Amino acid sequence: MKVRSGVVTRVLWIIQVLLAALFLFAGGFKLLLPVDVVQQQLPLPASLIHLIGTLEVLGALGLVLPSLLRVQPVLTPLAAVGLTLLMTGATILTPELMGGEVAPAVLPLVVGLLAATVAYGRWRVAPIQMRLAH
């Protein structure tokens, strides 16, 4: 049981770090580039682009920092749930999906499923214990 637990923990950490890097990049892109450049790829109002970028950056930090520091590690599965919801919206609102093209919706769907895996894994399967005060 201990070996399986170690493997699950490592896999969850790998997914968390990869998702954090992805969301940090995507959120930073939305926050740092001029809005008109972002709107070429993401035809949304500027305020919504900035909100999504902020949520992505905060979610990226929440996927890693609470568990890594073992301070309020319950925030990690909550961040993963938030990112799952964000990716659900991205999947549903993919412009091409509205036109019947499914392929562009696959990436946000897969990313959302990975975030959901982290949420479940860190909530039920391999939760991180909070650091004990000395």
N, C-alpha and C positions, 0 to 999 in steps of 0.2 A: 504493500500500500504506500509506503514511503517513497519508493522509486517512482510510482505513477504520479504521486503528488508533486515530486520534484520536476518531472517532465511537464506537467500541466502548468506549474508555476513559471517555468522557463518559457513555455510557449506563450502564455499570457503576457509576460514581460516583453517578448519579441513583438507581439501584436501591438501592445501599448506603445512601445517606442516608435514603431513604424507608423502607426496612426497619428501619434503626436507630431512626428516630423511632417507627415502629409498635411495635417490640419494647421500646423504652424506656418508652413509654406503657403498653403491656400489662403489662410486668413491674412497673413502678411501681405500677400499679393493684393488682396482686396482693400487693405488699409493703406498701403504705401504707393501703389500706382495711381495715376490720375483716373478719376471716375470714368471719363469718356473711353479710356483704353479698356477698362474692366467691362464696361457696358457693351463692348463689341462681342465679348464672349458670354456675358451674363446680362441680358436685357432687362434690368430691374432699376427702380429708382435709387439714386445715390444713397439715401438714408438706409434703405434696406440692404444694400451692398455693404455699407459700413457696419450695420448691425450683424450681418452674417459673418463678416470678417472678424469682428470682436468676439462673437460666440465661438468661432473656430479657434482663435488664439487662446481664449480662456479654457475651452475644452481640451486643447492640446496640453496646456499646463496642468489641468486637472487630471488628465490620464496618467501623468507620471509623478508630479511633485508630491502629492499627499502620500502615495504608496512608497515612494523612494525615501522620503523623510520620516515616514511612519507617524505623521501628524495629521489627524483626522482622515485616515485612509478611506473612510466611507465616502469621501468626496470623489474617489476614483470611479466607482461604479455609477455614481450620480452623473459625473461628467460624461461617462460612456453612454448613459441613457439619453442625455441631452444631445449628444452627437448623433445617436441613432435616430432621434426625432428629426434632427436637422437633415440627415441623409434621406430619411423617408420623404420629407418635403422636396428635397432635391430630385429624388427619383420620380416622384409624381409630377413635379412641375418641369421636368426636362422638356424643352420646347419641341424637340423632335418626337417625343413620345405622344404629344398631342396630335402630331401629324401621322402617327401610326408607325414610326420608326423606333424599334425597341433597343437597338444596340447602344446608343448613347446613354441610356438609363442603367446599363449594366454596372458601370463603375460606381456610381453613388449607391446602388443596391448592394454591391459587394462590400463597399466600405461601411455601409450601415449594418450589414450582417456581422462584420468583424467587430464593430463597436458594440453591438448587442452581445456578442460572444464575450467581450471583456466585461460588460456590465454583469452578465450572469456569472461568469467565472470568478470575478472579484467579489460578488455578493454571496454566492452559494458554494462554489467549488473550492476556491483557494483564496479566501479573503486575507488581506494583510492585517496583521495585528498592530494596534496602536503602540507606540513606544511607551514603555513604563517610566514614570517619573521616579527619579532617585532621590 
